[in-house]
Amino acid sequence: MDKKIITTSAILGLIAIILGAFGAHALKKVLTIEQLTTFETGVRYQMYHALFLLFIGTTTIIRQKLKKTIYNLTVLGVILFSGSIYLLATNSLMPIDLKIFGFVTPIGGIFLISAWFLLFFDLIKPIKKEK
C-alpha cells in the first residue's frame, strides 16, 4: 500500500506542476485574474495533498488500514475539489456551462478535511497497552 500511496503522490505532484505551468503561461493569456487565481487554488491544494500523501506513504506511525482510508479520501477529495475548481476556472473556455459542477467542490473539501481529521484523531488517541 505504501508504494501505491507514494506513487499516487508523485503523480498528483507531477500533474500539479504541469497544470501550474500551464496556468502561468497558456491560461494567463485567456483567463481573467480572478479565474487564474481560482485555477491556482486548485493547483495549490492538489500539491498540498500530494505532499500529504507522500507523508502518509512514508510514515510508520499510523496503521495500514488507516493509511488506505486516508489515501482513498485524499485521492477522491483532490479529484472532486481541485478537479471541479479547474473546470469552474476555465468555464469561459468551454462550449458548455460547467457551473453545474460547482456543488462538487465542497464535497471534495469534506473528503480532504476528513482525511486530515482521521490522521489527527489517530495521532491523539491514547496508545493501548499490551498485556
N, C-alpha and C positions, 0 to 999 in steps of 0.2 A: 504494500500500500504506500509506503514512504516514497518509493521510486515513482509511482504514479502521481503522487501529490507534487513532488519536486518537478517532474516533467511538465505537469499542468502549469505549475508556477512559471516555468521557463517559457512556455507557450504564451501564457497570458502576458508576461512581461515583454516578450518579443512583439506581440501584437500591439501592446500599448505604445511601445517605442515607434513602431511603424505608423500607427494612427496619429500619434503626437506629431511626427514629422510631416505626415500628410496634411494634418490640420494647419500646422505652422506655415507650410509652403503652398500647397494646392488650394486648400479651402480658404485660406486667408484672402484670396482674390475674389471669392464668390459668396462668402458669408458676411453678415454684419458682425460687428464687435461682440454684440450680445450672443449671437448664435455661436461664434467661435469660442467665447468664454464657456458657454454651455457644453460644447463639444470637449473642451479641455477638462471640464469637470469629470466627464465620463472617462477620459484617459487617465486622469489623476487617480480616481477611485479604482480603476482597473489595476493600475500599477501598485497602489497601496495593498490591494488584495493578492496580487502576485507575490509580493514580499511577505504578506501574512501567510500564504500557503507555503512559501519557502521555509519560514519558521516552523510551521506545523509539521512539515515533512522531515525536518531535521532534528526536532526536539525529541527527547526521550522521557519527558516529564508528564506526558499525557498518554492515556491508553489508546491502542489501535482502533478500538470500536469508536471512541470519541473522535479520533482523527478522521475516520471515514465520514461521520456525521458532519463535522466541521467542513470537511472537503466538499461534500455534496451541497451544503448550504451556501458555501462561498462561491462555488462554480455557478450554481443556479442564480445566486444573487448578482454576480458580475454580469452574467448573460442578460438578466432582466433589467438591472439597474443601468449599467453602462450601455448595454445594447439599446435600450429604449432612449437613453439620452442621445446616443449617436443618431438614431432615427429622427428624434424630435429636432435636434440641432440642424440637421440637413434637410428638414421637411420642405423648405422652399426650393430645393433642387430636384425634388421627386415629382413624378407625374400624378401621383395620388396623395391625398392628405393623410399623413401618418400620425396626426394628433390623436387618433383613436388608440394609439399605443401608450398614451400618457399615463393611463391607470396602472401600467406595469411597473413604472419607476418606483413608487413607494413599496410595492410588493417585493421587488428586488432588494430595496433598502432594508426591509424587515428581515429577509433571509441573511443579509450581511450582518445586521445587528445581532441576530440570533446566533450566528457563528461565533462572534466575539463574546457574547454573553455566555455561551457554553464553555468557552475557554476560561473565562473569568470564574465562572461558577465552579468548574473543576479544580481550578488552582486554589480557591479559598476554602473548599470543603475540608473538613478535618481528615487526616490520614487515619485509616483504620489500622489498629494494632493487630498484628498477627499473634495468635495464641499458641 
